[in-house]
């Protein structure tokens, strides 16, 4: 069993209307990844798509993947491609449920955003530490 140190939150940096299949195709065909970018992908309507088991290493943050669970929402950019927190209420709710689930499953894990590991990324297009305070975590 992998030792999980971080629960890392992401956005896809795509329109909110992007389809799970097109995101997966991009990873496979363009990036040539054998594993998905995230364990969970949350659609605009709040549907949580489990793309990989916890035991699988995903490609969310280089150098940190072996000890991380990755959760992403579809969206994170405006029409011009600029970073924006455009999570729907349903996406926010499901993201919170998944974070709580993983905090109970992996006590001591830190919840961070992709942008906490590299300032070169705006992902997840919000400040995770502020959101955690907002939701009481």
N, CA, C and O atoms as a DFTB+ gen file, in Angstrom:
548 C
 N C O
     1  1       0.843      -1.193       0.000
     2  2       0.000       0.000       0.000
     3  2       0.887       1.254       0.000
     4  3       1.871       1.337       0.734
     5  1       0.516       2.213      -0.831
     6  2       1.295       3.456      -0.920
     7  2       1.093       4.301       0.329
     8  3       0.015       4.305       0.925
     9  1       2.146       5.018       0.717
    10  2       2.023       5.970       1.815
    11  2       1.580       7.302       1.210
    12  3       2.311       7.903       0.422
    13  1       0.387       7.760       1.577
    14  2      -0.163       8.993       1.022
    15  2       0.162      10.151       1.957
    16  3      -0.251      10.159       3.116
    17  1       0.908      11.132       1.440
    18  2       1.288      12.322       2.204
    19  2       0.460      13.546       1.813
    20  3       0.257      14.456       2.616
    21  1      -0.017      13.551       0.551
    22  2      -0.734      14.714       0.042
    23  2      -1.987      14.329      -0.726
    24  3      -2.014      13.341      -1.460
    25  1      -3.018      15.133      -0.538
    26  2      -4.224      15.096      -1.354
    27  2      -4.127      16.386      -2.164
    28  3      -4.252      17.482      -1.618
    29  1      -3.904      16.247      -3.464
    30  2      -3.627      17.426      -4.290
    31  2      -4.828      17.736      -5.169
    32  3      -5.334      16.875      -5.888
    33  1      -5.277      18.999      -5.095
    34  2      -6.434      19.461      -5.856
    35  2      -5.977      20.139      -7.142
    36  3      -4.964      20.837      -7.175
    37  1      -6.755      19.912      -8.199
    38  2      -6.420      20.390      -9.538
    39  2      -7.655      20.934     -10.246
    40  3      -8.789      20.749      -9.803
    41  1      -7.394      21.610     -11.361
    42  2      -8.407      21.908     -12.371
    43  2      -7.858      21.364     -13.689
    44  3      -6.652      21.152     -13.820
    45  1      -8.725      21.143     -14.651
    46  2      -8.258      20.637     -15.945
    47  2      -7.751      21.741     -16.860
    48  3      -7.125      21.455     -17.881
    49  1      -8.011      22.998     -16.510
    50  2      -7.643      24.150     -17.354
    51  2      -8.256      23.993     -18.745
    52  3      -7.620      24.254     -19.766
    53  1      -9.514      23.557     -18.743
    54  2     -10.304      23.392     -19.968
    55  2     -11.641      24.089     -19.748
    56  3     -11.952      24.489     -18.626
    57  1     -12.434      24.236     -20.804
    58  2     -13.805      24.703     -20.581
    59  2     -14.533      23.719     -19.675
    60  3     -14.197      22.535     -19.641
    61  1     -15.526      24.204     -18.944
    62  2     -16.305      23.342     -18.052
    63  2     -17.083      22.277     -18.816
    64  3     -17.524      21.285     -18.234
    65  1     -17.246      22.483     -20.107
    66  2     -17.990      21.536     -20.946
    67  2     -17.114      20.408     -21.481
    68  3     -17.618      19.521     -22.170
    69  1     -15.825      20.419     -21.185
    70  2     -14.930      19.358     -21.673
    71  2     -15.421      18.000     -21.180
    72  3     -15.927      17.880     -20.064
    73  1     -15.269      17.007     -22.000
    74  2     -15.714      15.647     -21.676
    75  2     -14.554      14.839     -21.081
    76  3     -13.397      15.012     -21.462
    77  1     -14.889      13.972     -20.154
    78  2     -13.896      13.118     -19.506
    79  2     -13.092      12.359     -20.562
    80  3     -11.868      12.267     -20.467
    81  1     -13.780      11.818     -21.563
    82  2     -13.120      11.022     -22.604
    83  2     -12.097      11.854     -23.378
    84  3     -11.026      11.349     -23.716
    85  1     -12.409      13.119     -23.662
    86  2     -11.463      13.953     -24.418
    87  2     -10.231      14.288     -23.570
    88  3      -9.121      14.384     -24.094
    89  1     -10.428      14.463     -22.277
    90  2      -9.296      14.720     -21.375
    91  2      -8.402      13.481     -21.308
    92  3      -7.177      13.587     -21.366
    93  1      -9.018      12.318     -21.187
    94  2      -8.251      11.074     -21.147
    95  2      -7.521      10.828     -22.467
    96  3      -6.379      10.369     -22.474
    97  1      -8.183      11.134     -23.578
    98  2      -7.559      10.975     -24.897
    99  2      -6.340      11.889     -25.015
   100  3      -5.313      11.474     -25.553
   101  1      -6.433      13.111     -24.527
   102  2      -5.304      14.046     -24.553
   103  2      -4.107      13.470     -23.782
   104  3      -2.976      13.500     -24.267
   105  1      -4.366      12.952     -22.589
   106  2      -3.280      12.359     -21.799
   107  2      -2.620      11.222     -22.561
   108  3      -1.394      11.139     -22.637
   109  1      -3.443      10.349     -23.122
   110  2      -2.942       9.151     -23.801
   111  2      -2.266       9.479     -25.128
   112  3      -1.148       9.030     -25.382
   113  1      -2.941      10.265     -25.981
   114  2      -2.455      10.476     -27.341
   115  2      -1.444      11.611     -27.475
   116  3      -0.482      11.495     -28.234
   117  1      -1.654      12.713     -26.742
   118  2      -0.749      13.859     -26.864
   119  2       0.427      13.770     -25.897
   120  3       1.579      13.973     -26.282
   121  1       0.125      13.467     -24.643
   122  2       1.184      13.427     -23.631
   123  2       1.854      12.055     -23.529
   124  3       2.920      11.916     -22.929
   125  1       1.210      11.038     -24.127
   126  2       1.742       9.657     -24.120
   127  2       1.838       9.070     -22.718
   128  3       2.714       8.252     -22.439
   129  1       0.924       9.494     -21.828
   130  2       0.895       8.965     -20.464
   131  2       0.232       7.594     -20.451
   132  3      -0.762       7.374     -21.143
   133  1       0.775       6.686     -19.676
   134  2       0.178       5.367     -19.492
   135  2      -0.831       5.386     -18.333
   136  3      -1.737       4.554     -18.280
   137  1      -0.666       6.337     -17.411
   138  2      -1.576       6.502     -16.273
   139  2      -2.305       7.836     -16.415
   140  3      -1.792       8.762     -17.043
   141  1      -3.502       7.936     -15.832
   142  2      -4.228       9.208     -15.894
   143  2      -3.557      10.304     -15.071
   144  3      -2.659      10.040     -14.271
   145  1      -4.006      11.523     -15.280
   146  2      -3.477      12.653     -14.528
   147  2      -4.009      12.720     -13.110
   148  3      -3.342      13.241     -12.217
   149  1      -5.218      12.189     -12.897
   150  2      -5.877      12.301     -11.596
   151  2      -6.560      10.992     -11.232
   152  3      -6.890      10.183     -12.099
   153  1      -6.765      10.801      -9.940
   154  2      -7.560       9.669      -9.473
   155  2      -9.045       9.948      -9.671
   156  3      -9.820       9.052     -10.006
   157  1      -9.430      11.219      -9.457
   158  2     -10.840      11.629      -9.556
   159  2     -10.960      12.855     -10.447
   160  3     -10.128      13.761     -10.399
   161  1     -12.009      12.869     -11.260
   162  2     -12.322      14.005     -12.113
   163  2     -13.795      14.333     -11.895
   164  3     -14.657      13.469     -12.055
   165  1     -14.084      15.581     -11.531
   166  2     -15.449      15.985     -11.173
   167  2     -16.046      16.837     -12.291
   168  3     -15.555      17.926     -12.590
   169  1     -17.112      16.323     -12.901
   170  2     -17.813      17.034     -13.969
   171  2     -18.595      18.213     -13.412
   172  3     -18.833      18.320     -12.209
   173  1     -18.980      19.083     -14.314
   174  2     -19.745      20.290     -13.951
   175  2     -21.006      19.967     -13.151
   176  3     -21.397      20.728     -12.266
   177  1     -21.645      18.828     -13.468
   178  2     -22.887      18.449     -12.781
   179  2     -22.631      17.755     -11.442
   180  3     -23.576      17.336     -10.774
   181  1     -21.367      17.632     -11.045
   182  2     -21.023      17.020      -9.768
   183  2     -20.747      15.529      -9.843
   184  3     -20.482      14.902      -8.817
   185  1     -20.804      14.951     -11.029
   186  2     -20.482      13.531     -11.168
   187  2     -18.987      13.340     -10.917
   188  3     -18.150      14.011     -11.521
   189  1     -18.670      12.417     -10.018
   190  2     -17.274      12.102      -9.702
   191  2     -16.869      10.861     -10.488
   192  3     -17.439       9.786     -10.300
   193  1     -15.889      11.014     -11.364
   194  2     -15.400       9.918     -12.191
   195  2     -14.108       9.397     -11.575
   196  3     -13.115      10.120     -11.492
   197  1     -14.128       8.139     -11.145
   198  2     -12.932       7.525     -10.569
   199  2     -12.100       6.968     -11.723
   200  3     -12.481       5.983     -12.354
   201  1     -10.965       7.607     -11.990
   202  2     -10.142       7.239     -13.135
   203  2      -9.040       6.245     -12.795
   204  3      -8.475       5.614     -13.688
   205  1      -8.734       6.105     -11.514
   206  2      -7.666       5.197     -11.099
   207  2      -7.877       4.801      -9.647
   208  3      -8.371       5.597      -8.849
   209  1      -7.501       3.568      -9.299
   210  2      -7.575       3.178      -7.894
   211  2      -6.516       3.913      -7.074
   212  3      -5.519       4.385      -7.621
   213  1      -6.733       4.007      -5.779
   214  2      -5.764       4.685      -4.897
   215  2      -4.372       4.092      -5.029
   216  3      -3.380       4.804      -4.873
   217  1      -4.285       2.814      -5.313
   218  2      -2.992       2.127      -5.388
   219  2      -2.175       2.530      -6.612
   220  3      -0.969       2.286      -6.656
   221  1      -2.818       3.144      -7.607
   222  2      -2.127       3.527      -8.840
   223  2      -1.525       4.925      -8.712
   224  3      -2.164       5.838      -8.188
   225  1      -0.315       5.083      -9.185
   226  2       0.331       6.392      -9.222
   227  2      -0.178       7.122     -10.462
   228  3      -0.136       6.581     -11.567
   229  1      -0.664       8.362     -10.276
   230  2      -1.146       9.185     -11.385
   231  2      -0.142      10.298     -11.679
   232  3       0.839      10.465     -10.954
   233  1      -0.394      11.055     -12.746
   234  2       0.552      12.063     -13.230
   235  2       0.195      13.493     -12.857
   236  3       0.297      14.382     -13.702
   237  1      -0.219      13.744     -11.627
   238  2      -0.689      15.074     -11.243
   239  2       0.385      16.118     -11.010
   240  3       0.260      17.238     -11.504
   241  1       1.441      15.787     -10.269
   242  2       2.502      16.753      -9.937
   243  2       3.842      16.012      -9.972
   244  3       4.115      15.161      -9.124
   245  1       4.652      16.340     -10.940
   246  2       5.958      15.683     -11.082
   247  2       6.734      15.737      -9.765
   248  3       6.819      16.783      -9.121
   249  1       7.293      14.601      -9.384
   250  2       8.094      14.513      -8.176
   251  2       7.312      14.222      -6.908
   252  3       7.907      13.988      -5.856
   253  1       5.980      14.234      -6.992
   254  2       5.146      14.020      -5.803
   255  2       4.072      12.954      -6.017
   256  3       3.276      12.690      -5.115
   257  1       4.042      12.352      -7.177
   258  2       2.940      11.452      -7.524
   259  2       2.908      10.158      -6.719
   260  3       1.831       9.621      -6.462
   261  1       4.059       9.656      -6.323
   262  2       4.081       8.363      -5.633
   263  2       3.452       8.429      -4.239
   264  3       3.094       7.399      -3.669
   265  1       3.318       9.640      -3.694
   266  2       2.738       9.796      -2.352
   267  2       1.492      10.683      -2.347
   268  3       1.163      11.298      -1.333
   269  1       0.800      10.742      -3.498
   270  2      -0.337      11.662      -3.601
   271  2      -1.575      11.011      -4.202
   272  3      -1.499      10.079      -5.003
   273  1      -2.714      11.543      -3.782
   274  2      -4.006      11.292      -4.416
   275  2      -4.360      12.600      -5.118
   276  3      -4.232      13.676      -4.535
   277  1      -4.802      12.506      -6.364
   278  2      -5.099      13.697      -7.165
   279  2      -6.594      13.782      -7.463
   280  3      -7.201      12.830      -7.953
   281  1      -7.172      14.946      -7.155
   282  2      -8.596      15.214      -7.370
   283  2      -8.708      16.486      -8.202
   284  3      -8.140      17.517      -7.841
   285  1      -9.442      16.418      -9.320
   286  2      -9.573      17.575     -10.198
   287  2     -11.030      17.847     -10.538
   288  3     -11.866      16.943     -10.557
   289  1     -11.311      19.113     -10.805
   290  2     -12.612      19.480     -11.363
   291  2     -12.406      19.892     -12.810
   292  3     -11.342      20.393     -13.175
   293  1     -13.426      19.681     -13.632
   294  2     -13.354      20.104     -15.028
   295  2     -13.656      21.594     -15.065
   296  3     -14.715      22.031     -14.615
   297  1     -12.732      22.364     -15.598
   298  2     -12.848      23.820     -15.664
   299  2     -11.572      24.454     -15.166
   300  3     -10.492      23.869     -15.253
   301  1     -11.710      25.672     -14.639
   302  2     -10.564      26.374     -14.078
   303  2     -10.028      27.499     -14.940
   304  3      -9.080      28.185     -14.557
   305  1     -10.643      27.696     -16.126
   306  2     -10.251      28.818     -16.976
   307  2     -11.501      29.484     -17.543
   308  3     -12.551      28.855     -17.673
   309  1     -11.369      30.776     -17.881
   310  2     -12.489      31.483     -18.508
   311  2     -12.431      31.287     -20.029
   312  3     -11.627      30.499     -20.527
   313  1     -13.277      31.999     -20.751
   314  2     -13.353      31.859     -22.213
   315  2     -12.045      32.227     -22.900
   316  3     -11.756      31.739     -23.993
   317  1     -11.255      33.083     -22.266
   318  2      -9.972      33.510     -22.848
   319  2      -8.807      32.620     -22.390
   320  3      -7.655      32.859     -22.752
   321  1      -9.122      31.592     -21.588
   322  2      -8.077      30.693     -21.111
   323  2      -7.349      31.187     -19.875
   324  3      -6.325      30.625     -19.487
   325  1      -7.876      32.242     -19.249
   326  2      -7.254      32.775     -18.029
   327  2      -7.785      32.025     -16.807
   328  3      -8.958      31.654     -16.774
   329  1      -6.926      31.798     -15.793
   330  2      -7.348      31.071     -14.592
   331  2      -8.517      31.744     -13.884
   332  3      -8.525      32.958     -13.679
   333  1      -9.506      30.931     -13.516
   334  2     -10.657      31.415     -12.751
   335  2     -11.238      30.225     -11.973
   336  3     -11.300      29.104     -12.478
   337  1     -11.650      30.494     -10.760
   338  2     -12.312      29.457      -9.969
   339  2     -13.769      29.427     -10.396
   340  3     -14.596      30.169      -9.867
   341  1     -14.077      28.570     -11.350
   342  2     -15.450      28.479     -11.842
   343  2     -16.098      27.150     -11.462
   344  3     -16.954      26.635     -12.182
   345  1     -15.674      26.598     -10.313
   346  2     -16.330      25.385      -9.812
   347  2     -17.802      25.667      -9.567
   348  3     -18.165      26.703      -9.009
   349  1     -18.631      24.749      -9.985
   350  2     -20.052      24.854      -9.678
   351  2     -20.244      24.454      -8.208
   352  3     -19.351      23.873      -7.591
   353  1     -21.406      24.771      -7.668
   354  2     -21.685      24.361      -6.284
   355  2     -21.600      22.844      -6.145
   356  3     -21.127      22.331      -5.131
   357  1     -22.059      22.133      -7.166
   358  2     -21.990      20.667      -7.122
   359  2     -20.537      20.194      -7.136
   360  3     -20.183      19.267      -6.407
   361  1     -19.702      20.815      -7.950
   362  2     -18.286      20.433      -7.967
   363  2     -17.637      20.716      -6.614
   364  3     -16.862      19.903      -6.111
   365  1     -17.955      21.861      -6.031
   366  2     -17.402      22.201      -4.712
   367  2     -17.822      21.162      -3.664
   368  3     -17.006      20.717      -2.857
   369  1     -19.089      20.787      -3.688
   370  2     -19.601      19.829      -2.718
   371  2     -18.951      18.462      -2.854
   372  3     -18.572      17.851      -1.854
   373  1     -18.818      17.979      -4.081
   374  2     -18.208      16.673      -4.317
   375  2     -16.720      16.721      -3.977
   376  3     -16.184      15.770      -3.409
   377  1     -16.053      17.816      -4.320
   378  2     -14.637      17.954      -3.974
   379  2     -14.458      17.878      -2.457
   380  3     -13.548      17.210      -1.966
   381  1     -15.326      18.561      -1.727
   382  2     -15.255      18.532      -0.266
   383  2     -15.488      17.116       0.263
   384  3     -14.776      16.667       1.162
   385  1     -16.477      16.412      -0.287
   386  2     -16.737      15.031       0.133
   387  2     -15.519      14.147      -0.089
   388  3     -15.157      13.354       0.780
   389  1     -14.885      14.283      -1.255
   390  2     -13.699      13.468      -1.558
   391  2     -12.531      13.822      -0.641
   392  3     -11.813      12.935      -0.179
   393  1     -12.340      15.100      -0.380
   394  2     -11.260      15.515       0.530
   395  2     -11.501      14.918       1.914
   396  3     -10.579      14.374       2.523
   397  1     -12.723      15.014       2.411
   398  2     -13.037      14.448       3.733
   399  2     -12.810      12.936       3.749
   400  3     -12.264      12.397       4.712
   401  1     -13.226      12.262       2.692
   402  2     -13.033      10.816       2.585
   403  2     -11.540      10.473       2.689
   404  3     -11.153       9.578       3.441
   405  1     -10.720      11.184       1.939
   406  2      -9.288      10.871       1.934
   407  2      -8.585      11.311       3.213
   408  3      -7.611      10.680       3.623
   409  1      -9.051      12.365       3.843
   410  2      -8.466      12.743       5.137
   411  2      -8.760      11.679       6.188
   412  3      -7.933      11.427       7.064
   413  1      -9.938      11.051       6.107
   414  2     -10.235       9.985       7.067
   415  2      -9.475       8.708       6.713
   416  3      -9.081       7.948       7.599
   417  1      -9.275       8.480       5.439
   418  2      -8.574       7.284       4.972
   419  2      -7.059       7.382       5.193
   420  3      -6.396       6.383       5.472
   421  1      -6.530       8.591       5.065
   422  2      -5.094       8.831       5.205
   423  2      -4.845       9.949       6.222
   424  3      -4.499      11.068       5.843
   425  1      -5.022       9.646       7.516
   426  2      -4.821      10.671       8.546
   427  2      -3.406      11.252       8.446
   428  3      -2.434      10.525       8.243
   429  1      -3.317      12.540       8.589
   430  2      -2.015      13.194       8.514
   431  2      -1.653      13.687       7.127
   432  3      -0.676      14.419       6.966
   433  1      -2.431      13.296       6.114
   434  2      -2.157      13.793       4.762
   435  2      -2.483      15.284       4.706
   436  3      -3.424      15.745       5.353
   437  1      -1.711      16.023       3.940
   438  2      -1.941      17.458       3.740
   439  2      -2.784      17.660       2.486
   440  3      -2.630      16.930       1.507
   441  1      -3.666      18.641       2.515
   442  2      -4.467      18.991       1.346
   443  2      -3.838      20.234       0.737
   444  3      -3.717      21.268       1.394
   445  1      -3.441      20.123      -0.523
   446  2      -2.747      21.221      -1.196
   447  2      -3.262      21.355      -2.618
   448  3      -3.924      20.464      -3.150
   449  1      -2.941      22.487      -3.212
   450  2      -3.232      22.700      -4.623
   451  2      -1.986      22.439      -5.441
   452  3      -0.870      22.500      -4.926
   453  1      -2.180      22.149      -6.717
   454  2      -1.038      21.965      -7.616
   455  2      -0.116      23.185      -7.536
   456  3       1.107      23.055      -7.583
   457  1      -0.721      24.374      -7.415
   458  2       0.061      25.614      -7.349
   459  2       0.867      25.760      -6.060
   460  3       1.690      26.671      -5.964
   461  1       0.659      24.900      -5.074
   462  2       1.487      24.908      -3.867
   463  2       2.829      24.225      -4.118
   464  3       3.755      24.369      -3.320
   465  1       2.940      23.488      -5.214
   466  2       4.172      22.779      -5.546
   467  2       4.990      23.496      -6.606
   468  3       6.209      23.336      -6.667
   469  1       4.332      24.278      -7.434
   470  2       5.030      25.042      -8.464
   471  2       4.275      26.333      -8.741
   472  3       3.071      26.318      -8.997
   473  1       4.979      27.427      -8.688
   474  2       4.351      28.731      -8.947
   475  2       4.126      28.938     -10.444
   476  3       3.536      29.937     -10.855
   477  1       4.598      27.990     -11.259
   478  2       4.425      28.086     -12.709
   479  2       3.003      27.709     -13.122
   480  3       2.619      27.888     -14.278
   481  1       2.221      27.185     -12.171
   482  2       0.857      26.744     -12.457
   483  2      -0.137      27.523     -11.611
   484  3       0.111      27.777     -10.433
   485  1      -1.263      27.902     -12.210
   486  2      -2.354      28.521     -11.457
   487  2      -3.278      27.446     -10.886
   488  3      -4.052      27.708      -9.965
   489  1      -3.194      26.262     -11.428
   490  2      -4.034      25.128     -11.040
   491  2      -4.012      24.931      -9.524
   492  3      -2.927      24.844      -8.950
   493  1      -5.132      24.859      -8.872
   494  2      -6.497      24.629      -9.345
   495  2      -7.320      25.904      -9.560
   496  3      -8.550      25.850      -9.574
   497  1      -6.660      27.029      -9.724
   498  2      -7.315      28.329      -9.944
   499  2      -8.033      28.856      -8.707
   500  3      -8.932      29.690      -8.816
   501  1      -7.637      28.373      -7.537
   502  2      -8.070      28.950      -6.267
   503  2      -7.022      28.596      -5.226
   504  3      -6.220      27.682      -5.416
   505  1      -7.041      29.340      -4.111
   506  2      -6.088      29.110      -3.031
   507  2      -6.666      28.045      -2.108
   508  3      -7.635      28.297      -1.390
   509  1      -6.082      26.875      -2.126
   510  2      -6.619      25.737      -1.373
   511  2      -6.681      26.034       0.124
   512  3      -7.666      25.690       0.777
   513  1      -5.651      26.664       0.673
   514  2      -5.656      26.948       2.118
   515  2      -6.841      27.835       2.503
   516  3      -7.432      27.638       3.565
   517  1      -7.195      28.801       1.667
   518  2      -8.351      29.674       1.949
   519  2      -9.658      28.894       1.841
   520  3     -10.558      29.070       2.662
   521  1      -9.763      28.033       0.830
   522  2     -10.977      27.219       0.665
   523  2     -11.156      26.288       1.863
   524  3     -12.272      26.116       2.354
   525  1     -10.070      25.690       2.332
   526  2     -10.161      24.788       3.481
   527  2     -10.676      25.520       4.717
   528  3     -11.461      24.964       5.486
   529  1     -10.240      26.759       4.912
   530  2     -10.756      27.568       6.039
   531  2     -12.248      27.838       5.858
   532  3     -13.026      27.730       6.805
   533  1     -12.639      28.192       4.626
   534  2     -14.042      28.458       4.305
   535  2     -14.951      27.291       4.672
   536  3     -16.055      27.481       5.182
   537  1     -14.466      26.073       4.401
   538  2     -15.292      24.876       4.615
   539  2     -15.053      24.228       5.971
   540  3     -15.613      23.173       6.267
   541  1     -14.226      24.857       6.793
   542  2     -14.023      24.382       8.144
   543  2     -13.067      23.228       8.307
   544  3     -13.179      22.462       9.264
   545  1     -12.125      23.087       7.390
   546  2     -11.120      22.016       7.500
   547  2      -9.740      22.589       7.803
   548  3      -8.773      21.838       7.929
